[in-house]
Amino acid sequence: MRNMNCFVLSIGLMAGLAACSSTTVPAEKKHVLFWHVGSEEEAQILQRLAQEKFTPATGIDVRCESMAWAEAHSKYLTAMAGDVTPDIGTMGLTWGTEFGSKGQMVDLRKTFPDELSALQAGTFPSIWEAVEYRGAVYSLPFDMTLQLLYYRKDLVPTPPATWDDLVATLKRLSPKKQGLLMDWGSMDWIGFAPFLWQAGGDYYNADKTSSNLDQPEAEKALSFYADLYRKYDVPKAGQGVAQGMRSGDFPLGISGNWLINSLPADAPELNGKWSIAPLMAGPSGKRTGFIGGRAMGIFERSGKKNDAWEFIKFLSREDIQQAIYVEVAKSHNIYMPPNMKAWDSLPIEPEMKEVLVAQAREAKAPPSVLGWNDSTRFVVEAIQKAVVRGEDPKKLLADAAKAMNERIEK
């Protein structure tokens, strides 16, 4: 266990963070502190795996503590300001870049180059690009979530494969008061992202030095995205995809992969009546979807960097990622393993696994750009003005691009 004296920080946003002393650990016992962004149940799963499989093999004791998403980012900033960070932490995909740029995270590529290369080779490239920043890697993918198309097979026998197919399907469903619902990222940059990529656009140019939202591809994407709401009655807010599919009002839905596990429990009467497909291909011919998830990294102030790295390698192992998946899935959630080999024996129906793999290989993560987190508000503002007010996408995106360029940290 980790010894820490009780402290209270009261500098700006640091008010209220405290860490208290715990049971004394024999001096000869190695130990690391691991903060996990997620539920207490998940932290207990990681703690149990460490106690059963990691500590006996390495002699390194791991203490896992959970924290909620809503408080995690500010808690990390507070801990960094007070020099009381843990040894390891999970975090949002782009946080490693943000924290690493402040000198708070270990550059894993510089410190463990050979082992890092081996881990990268076994990880889905779509999730890996979110943790690289100008040659540095401050965190590794811990898990991932995927956008997918859900459909009622009895109401939409063939899922739309392109934008044109989607429009034709929505026109056919409209007289029946049926349609499409998006519950992951609706009216937000996450929901807009796949359409942007499917149109051949992106949030930034290839070298991440300027925004690409002022390009024709982005305008085409936002025009189409706004039309889904304005012309084809996609709800701006309201019920989730599970409820919409259950009622039959929305036999098409864009949601995350977690629904694969929760929908059978929430709507058992739909058994055999629904399935999943990759997202629709846009003008670029690509069916790119959004990929989210969590990353994990080592904090610079840790005095146990090698021990911490051993635990990160442990969590990246094929068998351990499979075990995490199985245990977390018991709570009707699904977080997919970033390790490609770990998918080979996941307990998922073969047809669904095939779709998941296809979408994972054709997906993109949030951009690893300093200034991005502060820029998402400009993207959201452009989306909402286009959808709600019907304003000109070209001008809205040009304004957003200008604001984003002012916030790129060189």
N, C-alpha and C positions, 0 to 999 in steps of 0.2 A: 504494500500500500504506500501511497505517497504522503510524506510529511509536508504540511504547509501551515504556517502560522496564520491565524485569523487576521484579516485585513479588510479595510473598507476604503474604497477610492471615491473621491468626490470632486474630480476635475471634469467639468463639462458633462459629457454623456456617460462618464465613468461612475456616476452615483449609483450606489446600490449593489455593485458586484462584490461578493465576498467569497473567500475560500477558507475552509476551516481545517484544522489539523485532524489527522486520522490515525489509525492504529500504527504504532511503530513497527518498522520492518527491520529485520536483522541486516546489519551493514553489508553482509556478503551477498545478499539477495538482490539481483538486478530487477528493476521495475520501470515501467513507463506508464504515463497517464495519457489516456485516449479520450478525446471529446467527440461524441457522435451526434450529428445533426439528424434528429429523427426521434422516434418514440422510445420510451423506456423499455418496451418489449424488445425492440431491435437491439438496444444496447445490451440487454441481458443475453440475447442470442450470441452476440459477439463475445461477451464476457465468458459465456459457457464454452464456446469453441476454443477460446484462448486457454481456459483452465484445463480442458480435456485434451487438446491436441498440440498447443503451442508451448505452454510453460513446461510440461514434462520433457519436451524435446530440446528446449533451449535454456531452461533455467531462468527465463525472463518472465516476471510477473506483470500482467497487464490489468490496469484498472479502467473500465469503460464507464463513462458518464454521459448521459443523454442531455440534449437541450433542444427546445422547440425551434422550428424554422423561423418563427416570428421574432425571436430574440437572438438568434445565432450570430448574425452579422455584427450587430452592435456589441454583443458579448465578446466576440473575437477582437474587435477594435479596442474595446476597453482593456482586455487582457494584454494586448500588445502595448498599449500606452502605459500600463502599469508593470510591464515586464513580468507577467505571470501567466504566460501562455502554457498550454499543455505540451507534451512531447509530440503527439500526433493529433490530427483532427480531420474529420470529414467536413465537407463544405460544399457550397454551390460550385458548379463547374468553373465559373470564371473568377471565383474568389482567390484561387491560388495565384493567378496572374496579378490581381490587385494587391494582395498581401506581399507577394514576392517582390513587387516593384518597390515596396516600402522597406525592403531588406529584412522582412520578417520570416521568410520561408527559405528552406534549403533548396538550392538548385540541384535537383536530383540527377540531371544530365551531367553536370559538372562533378558531382560528388560520387555517384555510382554509375558511371557511363556504360560499362559493359552489361551489367545486370539490367539497367534501365532499357537498353536496346533490346534485350531478350524479352522483356515484358511488353514493350511496344509491339514487337513482331506478332505477339499473340492476342493483341487487342484490336477491336473493331476500329478501323481508321476514322470512321465517322465521329466517334466520341473522343478519340485521341486529339484531334485538331483543336479541341476546346481547351486543352491544358498546355499547349505550346505557346511560347511568347518570345519572339526574336531569338530563337535558338535555345532558350531556357525552358525547363520543365519544373515547375514548382509544386505540382501535384499530379497524382495519377487517378484515372477513373476508378471509382469505387463501385458504382452501379449505374444503370441507365434506364430511361423510360422512353417509349416510342409513341408517336402519333400513328393511329391506324384508322382505316375506314371500317365501320361496323354497319351491317345491313341485315334486314329481315329477309330471309330467303323466300318466304311465302309471299311477300309483297314486292320485293325487288329481286327476281330470280337471278339476274346478271348484274353485278355491281358495276357502276360506271368506271371506265378505265382512263378516260380523258376528260378535259374540261367540257368539250362538246357533248360527250356522253352524259356528263353531270347535268348540263342544262336541259338536254332532251329528257332525262329522267325526271327532273324537277317539273318540267312542263307537263309531263304525263301524270305526275302525282298531284299537281296543284288542284285539279277539279275535285279530287277526293279529300282536299284539305290535309294533305300529307306532304312531308318535305324532309329537309336536311336540318340537323341540329349540330352545333359545335359547342362542346363544353370544356375543351382545354384550349384556352387562349382566345376565346371569342371576343372580338372587338379589341384585341390586344396584339402586341408585336409577335407573340408566340403563335397565335392563330393565323396571322398574316404571313409569317415566315415561309411556310411551305409553298404558298402561292407565289411569293416573290422568287423563290428558288426555282420553282417549276416554270416560271416565265423566263428564266435565264438571268435573273438579277441577283443582287446580294446587298447586304447592308453596307459593306465596305469593298474597296477594290482589292486586288490580289495581295498587295504588299501592306494592306491595312493602314495606308497613309491618308485616305480620304473616303468620304461616304460615296456610295454608288446609287443612292436613292434618287438622284436627279437624272437618271438614265431612262431611256424609253421602256426597258424591260420592267422597271419598277412601276412606271405609270400604267403599263398594261396590267400588271398584277393587282394594283390597287383598284383600278377600274372594275376588274372582274370581281374582286373581293367585295367591293361596295355593292355591285349588282346582285350578289347572292342575297344580301339583306334587303336591298331596296326593290328589286324586281321579283325575287323568288322566295321572299318571306322567311328567310332564315331568322330565327328569333335572336334579338340582341341580348336578351338575358332570360333567365327562367329555368325550367327543368333541365335535368341532366339527360345524357344520352340513354342511360338505362331506363329511366321513366318514360322517355319518349318512344323508345322501342317497345316497351311493355304495352303502352296504350295503343301503339300502331300509328300515332299521329306523326311520328318521325322515324320512318323505317330506314333512314340513312343517318349516320352520325359519325363525327370525327371526335375521337377521344383517345385517351392513353391506354397502354397495354394492360394496365391494372384491371380494366373492365373485363378482361378475359376470365379472370378468376372471381370477380365479384358479381358479374351478371348472372351466372348460374345459381348463385345463392340468393340474389335479390329477386330474380324472376324465373323460378324453376319451370313455370308453365311454358317458357319459350324454348325449352330444351329441344334441340334439333331444328329450330326455326331461324337461327341467326348464325352468322359467320363473320369473318374478317377478310379484308383485302388491303393491298397497298393503296396509298393515296393516288389520286388521279394525276395523270401526266399532263403537263401544261404545254405551251408552245415550244419549249426547249426539248420536249420529248422525255423529260425526266419526271419521276414520281417522287421527288425528294420530300421527305417528311422532317419534322422537328424531332431532335433527340435531346432529351434532358438527362438529369441525373445528379449524382454527387461525386466529388473528387476527394482524395485524401493526400495529405502532405505532412512533412516534418517541419516543425517550427525552429527557426534559427537559434533561439535561446536554449533549446534542449541540450542538456549535457550528455544525452544518451542516444545520439544520432544513429549509431550503428545498431543498437538494440531496436530502436524505432523502425529502422529500415528492414530489419528481420521480420517485424510484425507486418509491415506493409507487404512484403513479399509473400508472407503467409496468407494474408487476405486476398492476394492476387492469384493464389493457386487455383487450378481447375477444380479440385475436389472441395475446397473450402467455399468457393463461389457457388458451387452446386448445393452445398449444405446450407448456405445462407438463403439461397433461393427457396429451398424446400421449407425451411423453418418459417421464413417471412410469409410464404404463400398460405400458411395455415390460418393467417388472419385475413385471408381473402385479398391480399395485396400481392402485386408482382413487381419486383425490381429485377430487370434483366442483368445477367452477368456481362461485363465488358470483355471477359476472356472468351474468345471464340470457341475454344475447345470445350469449355464448360457447357456449351449448349448441346453437345452430342448426346448426353444422357438426361437432359431435363425432362421431367414428367409432363410433357405437353403433347397434345394430339399432333401427329405428324403433319397434317394439313395446315394447322395453325402455326406450327413451328416453321414450316416452309415460308409462310407469309411474313412471320416475324424476322426471319433471317434476311429475306429479300428487302424488307423495309429498313432493317438495321444497316444493310450494305448501301442503301440509297437514302441516306439521311444526313442532316447537318446539325451541328451544335451551335450554341450561342458564340458569337465572335470573341476571340481572345484579344481584345483591344482595350487599352486603358482609356477610360472615358466612356465606354459603352454603357455601363450601368447607369451613368448619369444622363445618357442620351436616349434611353428607351422611351422616356416621357414624350419626346418630340415625335417619335414614330407613332406612339399611341394617339397623340393629339391629331396627327394627320389622318390616321385611320378613322377616328371617331367623327371628325369633321366631314370626311368623305361619305361615311355611312349615314350619319344622322342629318347632316345639313345638305348633302349633295354637292359639296364644294369641289372645285377643280383638282383632281389628283395630281396633275403636273405641278401646279403651283404649291400645293401642300407639301409634296415631296421635296421640291426645291428648297422650300423654307426649312424643312426638317434636315436636309443634307447640310445646309449652311450652319445650322445650330450644332449638328453633330461634329462638323469639321472644326468648330471652335473649341471643342472639348476633347479632341484627340491629343493625348499626351505623347509627345515625340520622344 
